[in-house]
Amino acid sequence: MSIRGRAWTALLLPPVSWFVFEQGLSTLLHADCTQWGIGLAWGIVSLTLCGVAFRIAWPLRQPREGLADIWLARLALVTAGLFALAIAFQTLAISMVPACLR
């Protein structure tokens, strides 16, 4: 995969991971609110995907061929951290407040 392809993958993986986490978790907990353990596992997997995106983008932040690739990689690092924080807060909320009470 090219440097630009890796940068775009790292940039798009965290928001897609967060979106699938939010929508899937909402559907799951509305269908059966007692399955909060699956929500915790899903949150950990989504956080892992953000970590994978961070790991993909980390070596790309150094100057190479194109300035656009460097900025895409740096933006991917920020995006991975931002969406990891959002997923972590939602996962923490799942563990603190049972879904059946909401």
C-alpha positions, 0 to 999 in steps of 0.5 A: 500500500502506498504512503498516501493510502496508508495515511488515508486508511489511518485517517478514516479508520477512527471515525468509521470505528466510532460510527459503527460503535455508536450505531451498533451499540445503540441497536444492541442496547435498545433490543436487549439492555442486559447485554452491556458486557458486549458493549464493553467488549465492543468499546475495547475493540473500537479503541484497539482500532483507533490504536491501529490507526495511530500505529499506521500513521505514526511512522508517516509523520516524518518528511518524505515525498509529499507535504500532503502525506505528512499532513494527512498522517498528522491529522490521522494521529489527532483524529485517532486520539480524538475518536479514541477519547470519545469511544473511551468516554462512551465505554466508561458510561456503559460500565457506570450506568446500566443501559436498562436505567436509561 
